[in-house]
């Protein structure tokens, strides 16, 4: 996820590395913990939302800044990411079915789900929208869509549902959904599709006239 001035989802769907997953720092045992915390953890509420979107069980791991840096070093050392996680807000590991989120995305989700924050502008708003879009995008990878353009187009359309399941009102979920769509053109080219539009081939609800 390239971040933060605009909500730009750049999420990696990483292939399996050519070494045992037990040696990968991101697969270490973590406590299961919900609520307003920034420690590395398995986040059950976010996992339930991801599972609902993916149509299959999904585990969401939220990482502290220190641990995210260690994962970054691990991936770069083994040639797995292709880019630094300094510019990425999450990745999905197909061999484990786990979604990994960076501290910024997780903080946005915590702000929405646990702190009850409802900003309509500024960095806090961008952070919440980033978290919602990231979670939806990664859930699409978990569902089986490996292509970034497809995953992101579906994520934008599912931002409303994602926000609602995390406790947002209809009005606030709509605001986050529109923010995700407004940021869509700023994504890297690999995340864009001309069919991501009302009536396009990637329209999840072609019977509706509204978008997203």
PyMOL commands that set and color helices and strands:
alter all, ss='L'
color gray80, all
select helices_A, chain A and resi 21-23+25-27+44-54+65-78+85-87+103-113+122-143+148-165+170-186+189-191
alter helices_A, ss='H'
color red, helices_A
select strands_A, chain A and resi 12-14+41-42+59-62+90-93+98-101
alter strands_A, ss='S'
color yellow, strands_A
deselect
rebuild
show_as cartoon
